[in-house]
Amino acid sequence: MPELPEIETIIRSLKPLAGLRIEHLEVINPVVLRCQEFPPEDVKGKTIVDITRRGKFIVIETREGLALVVHLGMSGRFYLANSRTPRAKHTHAVLLLQNGQELRYHDPRRFGGLWLTRDSCRVVSRLGIEPLDSGLTVEYLSEMLGRRKTAIKNLLLNQKVIAGIGNIYADEILHRAGIKPDRLANSLSPAEINSLHQAIVHTLELGIAHRGTTFRDYRDGLNLPGGFQNLLQVYGREGHPCPTCGQPISRIVIGGRSSHYCPCCQQ
């Protein structure tokens, strides 16, 4: 699933589209519509004022107050293409722009979706704090962790606590912080919480700097792959040597999800 670094990379590649007029929104497969507060034809002639991110959501705002919110689910893509380029199978919606290009929403597994809304804030209202904003402090983490008897990996994945972190970056964050993924959140010492805070910021910023992680599906807003998969320390590397100590990477299942870690470096 595309996580914060992937969505942020998409947003940055699409930012230059602000100011363009929408000529048409074609919803090819209505099944992907999660919310429809206005018909698709109402966005015709509307001007894109900004393209932003909230957690793992892409938000396209228009000057006239209508918004298109996109979530890519497990395998979705949202990218710019020339209107003359054949559309790939599983392209479920297309936004035609005044410059002749198209923003295409492609999702083979259809776990994502589109929201046509007059209030994008309502769509993302339940999301927690943004991990790269100033609000994510050591104090905030201490408060969140101190009252939760759950595995720290599960807490990092809880979008109502911290928005945007998924399975890949949670494993990488915990390896950098030296914390085993099944440790209870309320068992972390002040020093470990400080290390966790630093690891969250550093890992996500590094993921953005390398334009996200591409294994199979993810592409940025220009349909180009990322490069962070070449820097992964533990995720997907079961049995391979830990880059820090050389011991084999282990895998356990927490909350139904695989978690990769180094038994030597992470306690």
LINJOZI-V17856 format. One line per field, one symbol per residue. ss: DSSP state (2 for helix, 1 for strand, 0 for the rest). phi: phi as a letter, one per 40 degrees, with the letter a starting at -180 (. if undefined). burial: 1 if it has 16 or more other C-alpha atoms within 10 Angstrom, else 0. A space follows every 10 residues. Layout:
ss->???
phi->???
burial->???
This chain:
ss->0002222222 2222222000 1111111002 2211110002 2220001111 1111001111 1100001111 1000001111 1100000000 1111111000 1111110000 0011111002 2220000011 0000000222 2222220000 1222222000 0110002222 2222222000 0001222002 2222222222 2222222220 0000000000 0000000222 2000000000 1000000111 1111001111 1100000
phi->.dbdcccccd dccbdccdhc cccabbccbc dcccaacacd cccdgcbcca bbbbgbccbb bbccgcbbbb bcfcbcbbac accccdccdg cbabbcbccg cbcbbbadcf ccibbbbcac cccbcccccc cbccccbccc cdccccbbcb cdcccccccc bbchcbcccc cccccccgbc ccccdccccd ccccccdccd ccccccccdb ggbbbaccbc cbgbccbcdc bccbcgbdgc ccccbgcccb bbbbfgbcbb abcccbb
burial->1111111111 1111101001 1111101000 0110000000 0010111111 1111111111 1100011111 1111111111 1010000000 1111111000 1111111101 0111111111 0011001111 1100010100 1100100000 1111111111 1111111111 1111111111 1111111100 0011111111 0011101101 1111000111 1000111110 0111111100 1100000111 1000000011 1111100
